[in-house]
């Protein structure tokens, strides 16, 4: 299990970590919670996970050593909503109903995140990442032709920032079987 995979997994929960921090801070401000060791630890831990998740996304997008390939998209289907809403309900469950100021609930929270992480990483579910959607990336299932090797039509799942245009003559893509594949927004020709 690589550090990159762990960081990508953590990035999927950045919105959840943020919501939980906001909940704890608001409860402390409204005197519903005290500023004790567990609440302080929760805020520090979740802030650290947010930073690590952001680093994971930046590293995966900017420092992906996969070869850039020129492709022509034949067909596209946005499948972002299929995955985003499932995670959104999980965020609401944790942010609203879990009382992390209780040690037992905090431990259950950590165990649930750990167990989801095992499944997420083991099955390479890196395309299920609502944080990328919040950042403007959409998840597409596409049919394309690799213009560099002409092997015929191929299918794949890609992240793309914005909306794909089938009328565009070509896109540049980082074809990857690890983590997730990206269609590049702006690549300059050499």
N, C-alpha and C positions, 0 to 999 in steps of 0.2 A: 504494500500500500504506500503510494508516494505522497509526499507532502503537498504536491500540487492538487491531488485528488481530495485530500482532506480540506484544503483551503477552499476549493470549489464547492465542496459540500457545505462548509460553514457559510459561504456567501449566499446560499439559497435561503438561509434563515436570517439574513441581515434585517429585513423588515420586522420580523418577529422580535428579534433582540431589541430593536429600537422601540417597538410598541411596549414591551415589558419594562424597559428603562423609563419611558414616559409615565407608565402606570405607577411604578414605584415612586418616582419623583413627585407626581401629583398627590399621591397618598401621603407622602411625607409632608409636603407643603400644607395639605389640608388637615394635618394632625391625625390622619387615619392610621399612620404608621410612625414608628419612631426611627430615628437614624441610628440603627444598631449595627453590630458587626455583620450579621447576615445580609441586611439590606445594602450595606456598603460593599460587601463582597459581591453581591448580585450585580450591582451597578458596574463595578470594576471588571468583573468577569464578562458581562455582556458587552461592555465597551471594547474590551480586548477582542472579543469574537467579531464585533463589527469591523474593527480595524483589520483583523486577519482575513475576514471575508472579502473586504474591499481589495486588499493586496492580492488575494487569490484571483479575483476577476481581472484586475489590471494585468497581472502576470500572465494569465491565460490568454488574454486578448492581444496584448502587446508583444509578448515574448514567446509566441507559439512558433516553433521552428519548422512547422509543416510547410512544404513547398506550396507556393501560390500558383494556382492553375486557372486558366481562362475557360469559363464555361458559358454555354447558352442555355437559359432556362426555358424549357418547353411548357411546363405546367407547374403550378404552385398551389398550395393549400396552407393557409395559416392555421396552425394548430395550437397557438398560444393559449387560448381560452380552455382547452381540454386539460391543461396541467395547472394553470394559474389558479383556477377557482378551488381546486382540491387543496392546494396549499393555503389559500386564503382562509378557508374554514378552519384549518389547523391553527393559523395565526390568531383568529378570533377566539378559539377555544383556550389557547394558552394565555393570551393577553387579557382576556376578560374574566375567565373562570379560575385560573390557577392562582392560588394565594402563595406566592413565592416567599412571603415573609415567614411562612411556616417551614421549618426544616424538612418535614416530611414531604411537602409539596415541592420544595426546591430539589430534593433528591429524586423524586419521581420525574420532574422536569428534565433533569440531567440524564436520567436513565432513558427516557423517551427519545430525547435528542440523540443519544448514543445509539440506541437500537435502530432508529430511522437511518442514522449514518451508516451503520453496517449494511443495511439493505441498499441504500442509495449508492454507496461506493462499490459494493460487490457486484451490483447489476449495472454499473456505469450509467446511472440515471441523471447525468449532469445536464441534460437538456431540460430537466424540470427545475427551473431556477427563476422564481418570480422577481428576484432582485434585478436580473438582466432585463426583464420585461419593464420594470419600473424605470430602468435606465434608458428605455426606448427601443430595446431589441425585441423583435418578434421571432417566433419560432415557426419555421416553415418545413413542410414536407414537399420536396420538389422532384420533378423529373428534369434531367438536364443532359446535355451532350458536352463531354469534355473536348474542347476545341483543340487540345494539344495532342490527344492520342486517338481520337475518333473511334472509340470502342462501342459506339452506339449509345442508346439511351440508358441512363443510370438513374437510380432513385437514392435519395439521401435526405437527412434532416439537418437543417442549418439554422443558425441564428443570423439575423440581418437587422441592422439598425435602420428602422424606417419600413417603408412598404416596397416590396419587389415589383418591378415593372416588366411585364412580359414583352413589351415592345422594345426594350433596351437590347441592343445587338449582343452584348455579352457582359458578364460580371467576372470579377476575380474572386476566387474562393480558396480557402485553406481547407483542403480535403483531409480530414482526420478521422481515424477510427477510435481515437482516445478522447476522452472528455467530451468535447463537442466541436462541431465544424462551424466555421464562420464564412459568410460571404462578406468580402471587404467593401467598405463604403467608398473609400477614396484611395486608389492606388495609382501612382504615377507611372506612366510607361517609361522604360529606360531606352 
